[in-house]
Amino acid sequence: MKKIVPDPPSSGLPDAAECLALSLDRAAAERALNYYLNDHQPARPVGTATYAIPDSVNLEAALAQASDLLRCMGATASEAGNGLNGSPRDVVLSIVHLAELAKAYVDKSLDCLVAH
């Protein structure tokens, strides 16, 4: 005689420990997703900044400092790019070119400021 109804699964309902483990895994996954997908950092007050530039700095000094920082950035990125190959090297060396371009604009602004 053929049996029409299939046999029930060999394992029954999950026990309480398995349900707890599944819910803990789900809670951990939710926390991880919330951490990476949502803005998890507290909002920074408007008046605070990482670097505070004193109000006494004049425009010429600020442009000269920006030029020096861009020169250092270009040199650092150039050194970092020398040890890489392929696409990562292209990305790092593009930072060098962007820093040099920004430095050229800052230097041009500084030259125009000094000329006046």
Phi, psi and omega per residue, in radians:
M1 nan 2.355 3.136
K2 -1.528 2.458 3.119
K3 -1.608 2.194 -3.097
I4 -1.477 -0.693 -3.096
V5 -1.538 2.272 3.141
P6 -1.255 2.812 3.094
D7 -1.192 2.570 3.081
P8 -1.193 2.778 3.119
P9 -1.004 2.604 -3.081
S10 -1.197 -0.596 3.107
S11 -1.654 2.439 -3.141
G12 -1.432 -2.713 3.108
L13 -1.159 2.598 3.130
P14 -1.139 2.523 3.134
D15 -1.359 3.074 -3.062
A16 -1.083 -0.639 -3.123
A17 -1.140 -0.699 3.115
E18 -1.173 -0.695 3.113
C19 -1.101 -0.725 3.126
L20 -1.127 -0.738 3.133
A21 -1.111 -0.721 3.116
L22 -1.125 -0.729 -3.135
S23 -1.215 -0.598 3.079
L24 -1.168 -0.707 3.082
D25 -1.088 -0.723 3.136
R26 -1.145 -0.711 3.118
A27 -1.130 -0.710 3.116
A28 -1.125 -0.720 3.112
A29 -1.115 -0.721 3.102
E30 -1.081 -0.760 3.122
R31 -1.092 -0.742 -3.140
A32 -1.123 -0.780 3.118
L33 -1.107 -0.752 3.116
N34 -1.098 -0.647 -3.128
Y35 -1.155 -0.795 -3.042
Y36 -1.507 -0.507 -3.083
L37 -1.632 -0.436 3.138
N38 -1.820 2.814 3.118
D39 -1.307 1.840 -3.048
H40 -1.613 -0.134 -3.140
Q41 -1.526 2.457 3.107
P42 -1.153 2.596 3.136
A43 -1.131 2.345 3.136
R44 -1.486 2.347 3.094
P45 -1.024 2.603 -3.044
V46 -1.070 -0.613 -3.047
G47 -1.381 -0.129 -3.089
T48 -1.742 2.591 3.107
A49 -2.496 2.723 3.126
T50 -1.152 -0.784 3.109
Y51 -2.093 2.242 3.126
A52 -1.814 2.062 3.097
I53 -1.622 2.182 -3.107
P54 -1.121 2.599 3.134
D55 -1.172 -0.318 -3.102
S56 -1.328 -0.177 -3.130
V57 -1.277 2.203 3.127
N58 -1.495 3.008 -3.041
L59 -1.107 -0.721 -3.117
E60 -1.116 -0.762 3.125
A61 -1.153 -0.671 3.127
A62 -1.142 -0.743 3.119
L63 -1.167 -0.678 3.106
A64 -1.123 -0.719 3.109
Q65 -1.148 -0.723 3.111
A66 -1.096 -0.687 3.107
S67 -1.093 -0.764 3.114
D68 -1.120 -0.718 3.131
L69 -1.135 -0.705 3.108
L70 -1.167 -0.621 3.074
R71 -1.098 -0.776 3.121
C72 -1.132 -0.685 3.123
M73 -1.100 -0.766 3.121
G74 -1.105 -0.736 3.131
A75 -1.140 -0.724 3.133
T76 -1.131 -0.791 3.137
A77 -1.152 -0.642 3.120
S78 -1.110 -0.765 3.095
E79 -1.118 -0.710 3.136
A80 -1.149 -0.650 -3.129
G81 -1.233 -0.443 -3.120
N82 -1.132 -0.454 -3.128
G83 -1.607 0.073 -3.086
L84 -1.934 2.914 3.075
N85 -2.340 2.717 3.016
G86 1.232 -2.517 -3.058
S87 -1.082 -0.744 3.100
P88 -1.026 -0.640 3.101
R89 -1.135 -0.743 3.131
D90 -1.063 -0.709 -3.133
V91 -1.137 -0.815 -3.113
V92 -1.153 -0.726 -3.134
L93 -1.245 -0.424 3.030
S94 -1.183 -0.528 3.051
I95 -1.117 -0.666 3.090
V96 -1.027 -0.829 -3.113
H97 -1.146 -0.691 3.102
L98 -1.136 -0.691 3.108
A99 -1.143 -0.703 3.117
E100 -1.149 -0.670 3.102
L101 -1.144 -0.795 3.110
A102 -1.099 -0.692 3.108
K103 -1.106 -0.701 3.114
A104 -1.077 -0.715 3.099
Y105 -1.158 -0.728 3.119
V106 -1.128 -0.768 3.117
D107 -1.102 -0.701 3.089
K108 -1.087 -0.746 3.110
S109 -1.105 -0.703 3.132
L110 -1.151 -0.714 3.098
D111 -1.101 -0.741 3.128
C112 -1.152 -0.636 -3.122
L113 -1.192 -0.745 -3.138
V114 -1.199 -0.602 -3.122
A115 -1.171 -0.515 3.138
H116 -1.451 nan nan
